[in-house]
């Protein structure tokens, strides 16, 4: 499923236009992005939670040459599914 498919699903289930569903979805995604950008976690009961995690600098290898290289420290987003979501997927 991609964003367009999700907009169509929301439009159908909520009985609203695709334009309104697209705007609503974009607003939700922007809210999630900006909250995570501030370093704050997000939790959706029954779905899961997102949080920003720090990744330490480390040494890696170039897969083409096998040469050692330095990988900078960075931040990443981690998603942890809820128990309900895990059970639904199983």
C-alpha positions as CSV (number, residue, x, y, z in Angstrom):
1,X,0.0,0.0,0.0
2,X,1.3,3.5,-0.8
3,X,0.0,6.9,0.1
4,X,-2.4,7.1,-2.8
5,X,-4.0,3.8,-1.8
6,X,-4.3,4.9,1.8
7,X,-5.9,8.2,0.8
8,X,-8.5,6.2,-1.3
9,X,-9.1,3.9,1.7
10,X,-9.6,6.8,4.1
11,X,-11.9,8.5,1.6
12,X,-14.0,5.5,1.2
13,X,-14.2,4.5,4.9
14,X,-14.8,8.1,6.2
15,X,-17.2,9.0,3.3
16,X,-15.2,12.1,2.4
17,X,-13.6,13.3,-0.9
18,X,-10.1,12.1,-1.8
19,X,-8.9,15.6,-1.6
20,X,-10.0,16.0,2.0
21,X,-8.6,12.6,2.8
22,X,-5.3,13.5,1.2
23,X,-5.1,16.8,3.1
24,X,-6.0,15.0,6.4
25,X,-3.3,12.3,5.8
26,X,-0.7,14.9,4.9
27,X,-1.5,16.9,8.1
28,X,-1.1,13.7,10.2
29,X,2.2,12.8,8.6
30,X,3.5,16.3,9.0
31,X,2.5,16.3,12.7
32,X,4.3,13.0,13.1
33,X,7.4,14.2,11.3
34,X,7.6,17.5,13.2
35,X,7.1,15.8,16.6
36,X,9.9,13.3,15.8
37,X,12.0,16.1,14.4
38,X,11.8,17.7,17.9
39,X,13.0,14.4,19.4
40,X,9.7,13.7,21.1
41,X,8.2,10.2,21.0
42,X,4.7,9.4,19.6
43,X,2.4,6.6,20.8
44,X,-0.8,5.3,19.2
45,X,-2.6,3.0,21.5
46,X,-3.4,-0.3,19.7
47,X,-1.0,0.5,16.9
48,X,2.5,1.2,18.2
49,X,5.0,3.9,19.1
50,X,7.7,5.8,17.3
51,X,10.8,7.3,19.0
52,X,14.1,8.9,17.9
53,X,17.2,6.8,18.8
54,X,20.8,7.8,18.6
55,X,23.2,5.7,16.6
56,X,26.8,5.8,17.7
57,X,29.7,6.5,15.3
58,X,31.3,3.2,14.2
59,X,33.7,1.6,11.8
60,X,32.3,-0.2,8.8
61,X,33.5,-1.7,5.6
62,X,32.9,-0.6,2.0
63,X,31.2,-3.7,0.5
64,X,32.8,-3.1,-2.9
65,X,36.4,-2.8,-1.8
66,X,36.4,-4.2,1.7
67,X,38.2,-1.0,2.8
68,X,37.5,0.2,6.3
69,X,35.5,3.4,6.6
70,X,34.2,5.7,9.4
71,X,30.4,5.9,9.7
72,X,29.3,9.1,11.5
73,X,26.9,9.2,14.5
74,X,23.3,9.7,13.5
75,X,19.7,9.7,14.6
76,X,17.1,7.2,13.4
77,X,13.4,6.5,14.0
78,X,12.5,3.3,15.7
79,X,8.9,1.8,15.5
80,X,7.7,-0.6,18.2
81,X,4.4,-2.3,17.3
82,X,1.8,-2.7,20.0
83,X,0.7,-6.1,21.3
84,X,-2.6,-5.7,19.4
85,X,-0.8,-5.0,16.1
86,X,1.6,-8.0,16.6
87,X,-1.4,-10.3,17.2
88,X,-3.3,-9.0,14.2
89,X,-0.3,-9.6,11.9
90,X,0.3,-13.1,13.3
